[in-house]
Amino acid sequence: MVATKGSEPAHMNTTTMELKGDREIVIARTFNGPARIVFDAWTKPELVRRWWAPRSLGVTLASCDADVSVGGKYRYVLKGRKGDELGFSGQYVEVDRPNRLVYTQIFEPMSDAGEAIITITFDEHRGQTDVVSSEIYPSAEARDAAVSSGMEHGMREAMDQLDELVTSLS
């Protein structure tokens, strides 16, 4: 089991990432805002566009479509500096606004690896929301490929960007 913390500025909350077993990644962070705002920022395309792509990597969110309902589908496409595109897509399995979200996710360039199941909880207390994301991959190889792809750096920066957005909306 590995737990790591990011290098967020002192005024920001810390993101933790833990590898559990051989197929799971657990990401946790506290946001300074109510669960309804954090949930909306996580699910509404017009808000997702403002935080999901890590700015320092020169990546933009070329498209962001989501039908956030049970059985609804989503697709996000990141566009790199050289014009290369990376798609993420899946389907919503459970939507309990603003407490819990469960969905599948396929990293399209590696779709043969199968889909991950992502469960996110939004636990509000005293104006803050603890978010825990559990990502269960179809195999140890798929999880390890996600980790070795550099996803941790991009995820940490995106969480910082989400923190800024939630603070601005609260």
C-alpha positions in Angstrom: 0.0 0.0 0.0 1.4 3.4 -1.0 0.0 6.7 0.2 1.3 9.9 -1.3 0.5 13.6 -0.8 0.8 16.3 -3.4 2.6 19.6 -3.1 -0.4 21.9 -3.0 0.2 25.5 -1.8 -0.4 26.0 1.9 -3.9 27.6 1.4 -5.2 24.6 -0.5 -6.3 21.2 0.8 -4.2 18.1 0.2 -5.0 15.3 -2.2 -4.1 11.8 -1.1 -3.7 8.8 -3.5 -3.5 5.3 -2.1 -3.0 2.0 -4.0 -5.1 -0.7 -2.4 -4.8 -4.4 -3.2 -3.7 -4.9 -6.8 -6.7 -3.2 -8.7 -7.8 -0.2 -6.7 -6.8 3.5 -6.5 -8.3 5.6 -3.7 -8.1 9.4 -4.1 -9.3 11.7 -1.3 -9.5 15.4 -0.8 -11.5 17.9 1.3 -13.1 20.9 -0.5 -14.1 24.2 1.1 -17.7 24.2 0.0 -21.0 22.3 0.3 -21.5 18.9 -1.3 -24.1 20.3 -3.8 -21.5 22.6 -5.2 -18.7 20.0 -5.3 -21.1 17.5 -6.9 -22.3 20.0 -9.5 -18.7 20.9 -10.3 -17.9 17.2 -10.8 -20.9 16.5 -13.0 -22.1 19.6 -15.0 -20.2 19.9 -18.3 -20.0 23.7 -18.1 -18.2 23.4 -14.7 -16.2 20.3 -15.6 -14.7 22.2 -18.5 -13.2 24.7 -16.0 -11.1 22.2 -14.0 -10.8 18.7 -15.6 -7.8 19.4 -17.9 -4.4 20.0 -16.2 -3.4 23.4 -17.4 0.4 23.0 -16.8 0.4 20.1 -19.4 -1.0 22.4 -22.1 -4.1 20.1 -22.2 -7.6 21.4 -23.0 -10.9 19.7 -22.7 -11.9 19.6 -26.4 -15.3 18.1 -25.6 -17.3 17.3 -22.5 -20.7 15.7 -22.8 -22.6 14.1 -19.9 -26.1 12.8 -19.3 -25.8 12.5 -15.5 -28.6 10.0 -14.9 -28.7 6.3 -14.2 -27.9 4.7 -17.6 -26.8 8.0 -19.0 -23.5 8.2 -20.8 -20.6 10.7 -20.8 -17.5 11.4 -22.9 -14.6 13.8 -22.2 -11.9 14.4 -24.7 -8.6 15.9 -23.8 -6.6 17.6 -26.5 -2.8 17.9 -26.1 -0.4 20.6 -27.4 0.2 18.7 -30.6 -3.4 18.2 -31.3 -3.5 14.6 -30.1 -6.8 13.6 -28.4 -7.5 11.2 -25.6 -11.0 10.1 -24.8 -12.6 9.0 -21.6 -16.1 7.6 -21.7 -18.5 5.5 -19.7 -22.0 5.2 -18.2 -23.6 6.3 -14.9 -24.6 3.4 -12.7 -25.8 5.3 -9.7 -26.6 9.0 -9.2 -27.5 10.2 -5.7 -27.0 14.0 -5.8 -25.1 15.3 -3.9 -23.9 12.3 -1.9 -22.7 9.6 -4.3 -21.9 8.9 -7.9 -20.9 5.5 -9.5 -19.9 5.2 -13.1 -17.8 3.1 -15.5 -14.8 4.6 -17.3 -12.9 3.5 -20.3 -9.7 5.2 -21.3 -10.3 5.0 -25.0 -6.7 4.6 -26.2 -6.5 1.5 -24.0 -10.1 0.3 -24.3 -9.0 -3.3 -24.6 -7.9 -3.1 -21.0 -11.6 -2.9 -20.0 -13.5 -0.5 -17.9 -12.9 0.8 -14.4 -15.7 1.2 -11.9 -15.5 4.6 -10.1 -17.4 5.3 -6.9 -17.3 8.8 -5.5 -18.7 9.9 -2.2 -19.3 13.5 -1.2 -19.6 13.8 2.6 -20.4 17.3 3.8 -19.8 18.6 7.3 -19.5 22.2 8.6 -19.4 23.7 5.1 -16.7 21.4 3.8 -17.0 18.3 1.7 -14.8 15.2 1.9 -14.6 13.6 -1.5 -13.4 10.0 -1.8 -13.0 8.4 -5.2 -12.5 4.6 -5.4 -11.4 3.4 -8.8 -11.4 -0.3 -9.3 -9.7 -1.5 -12.5 -10.5 -4.8 -14.3 -7.0 -6.1 -13.7 -3.7 -5.3 -11.9 -2.2 -4.6 -15.2 -4.8 -2.0 -16.1 -4.4 -0.2 -12.7 -0.6 -0.2 -13.1 -0.9 1.1 -16.6 -3.1 4.0 -15.4 -0.6 4.8 -12.6 2.5 4.6 -14.9 0.8 6.8 -17.5 1.5 9.9 -15.3 -2.2 10.1 -14.2 -1.2 11.1 -10.7 0.4 14.4 -11.7 -2.6 15.3 -13.9 -5.1 14.2 -11.3 -3.4 16.3 -8.6 -3.4 19.4 -10.7 -7.0 18.8 -11.7 -8.0 18.5 -8.0 -6.2 21.8 -7.3 -8.2 23.4 -10.2 -11.4 21.9 -8.8 -10.5 23.3 -5.3 -10.2 26.8 -6.8 -13.5 26.4 -8.7 -15.4 25.2 -5.7 -14.0 28.1 -3.6 -15.1 30.6 -6.2 -18.6 29.1 -6.4 -19.1 28.8 -2.6 
